[in-house]
Amino acid sequence: MPLPQLAKVTKPYYGYKKFHFHQALTGKVEGELELKASADDFFEIFSSKNHHIPTASPGKIQQISMHEGDWETLGSVTIWNYVMNGKAETIKMRIIAIDKEKRLVTYDFLEGDIMKEYKVFKPTIQTIPKGKGSIVKWSAEYEKLNDKIPTPDHLLAFGMSFSEDIGNHLVCA
């Protein structure tokens, strides 16, 4: 794969080259948080019980409905209704990987508000046991539609925020 163009030379400016820097269109964002919930319980929510997420994080996730398939089969498609920054949005996503041994789930976003800015958005959630609790690692591979679109740090923060809600809900349940 060729390297992305990072700088574009425009008109010379008083004997110097004037540069306009571009952000890379593709990349990966990553983050992690520690929860008191067990790794197995948290993994189960993302791998086969998405429909419980609105109960755990009602202020952020309003509804998750099955569009195609079932709750725990690769290739299944769900539609999420959520509120981010005070705005109601939707996303349609497909489960593209479930690794029970690694407690890892990967989704591919297909349609919705996020796809107005990103050509590709593939979040992965991995849960690692730590004592009685867990470490939740979020990562997302993305491709922006153009270089004016911000890096999706806000989407990563949103995912981690409702993950924290889920963790708290699991501990209190």
Secondary structure, DSSP 8 states (H G I E B T S, - for coil): ------EEEEEEETTEEEEEE---SEEEEEEEEEESS-HHHHHHHHHH-GGGHHHH-TTTEEEEEEEES-TTSTT-EEEEEEEETTEEEEEEEEEEEEETTTTEEEEEEEEEGGGGTEEEEEEEEEEEEETTEEEEEEEEEEEESSTTS--THHHHHHHHHHHHHHHHHHHH-
